[in-house]
Amino acid sequence: MSATLPVDGHASEAVAMSAERRWAWVVAAITVLIVAMMIVTGLHWASMPPSRVETIDVKTLHLKGEFVESNLGTVLGPDGKVTVRIVAQQYSFVPQCIVVPAEMPVTFRSTATDAIHGFVVDKTNANTMLIPGFVATFTTTFHRTGEQLMPCHEYCGTGHEAMWAHVQILPAEEFLAKARGGERLSCVPR
């Protein structure tokens, strides 16, 4: 024989309603907090744009400034910093082949001339999006030597599938020996 406890319908209903009200207040408080955070963050970013936003005139990109053809590629600056400048345009990267050192910080400065492009260097964390009129800048260090592919990862038109370049990662000593002359380095055969 099983024993059943008498159930007071009103008491259990009151307990359930009380629990429901508590959860409703918790959910409402979380919702208000999230909306407040979105408003504060939105106002903050609207009044203070992100740092390092650089713009560039795509109409004069190849005529003057840092992205003229003679400045593109990899260079070892007088301060010992390695900088790579790249221009993306339908359907190619200029330069087509880039030389970088392993185990040294490398700063990429890139832009696009005509459409949104992007690139990722295989087996590394080098990945950025290139928007016409803006300069994308990031610094990374390559840990493996060898040649890696650098495809465009933003659909840019019917020739997108053929848009890629090569990145040749050299041991630091070999890179420094080649870069001492101050010339732009390239792995494109001459």
C-alpha positions, 0 to 999 in steps of 0.5 A: 500500500502506498501512502499519499500525502494530501496536496493543498492545491492553493499552497503549491500553486502559490509556491510555483507562482512565486518561483515564476515571478523570481525567474521573470525578475532575473530574466528582466534584469539580465535583459536590461543589463545587456541592453544598457551595455549595448547602448553604452558601448555604442555611444562610446564607439561612436564618440571615440573611433577605434585606434589606428584607423588610416584612410587612403585615396584609392585614386592616387594610391599608385601615384604617390605615397607609401603604396607606389609600386617601388615601395611594395614588398618587404623592407628592413628599415633602418630601425631593424623593423621588417615591413611588408606593403601589399596592394590587392586588386582584382585579381592579384596581389602586388607583389605576387611573392613576399619574402619574410624572416622567421622568428622576427616580428613582421608588420603588414601594411595593406590596402585594396584598390577596387573591392573588398579583398582579404588574405590569410597566410596558410598555417599562420595567424596572418589574416586580414581584410582589405577595404578600399580607402583604408590601410590594414595594419597588423604585426605577426611572427612566422615560426616555420620556414618554407613557402606558404600560399596566401589566397584571397579569402573575400569573394571579389568577383569572377576571378577570385579563385585565381587570386593568391600570392606566395610567402617565402619564410626564410631563416632570420640570418638568411633574411638579414643577409639579403636585406642589408642592402636596403632594397625591397626583397622579392621571391619573384624570379627576375 
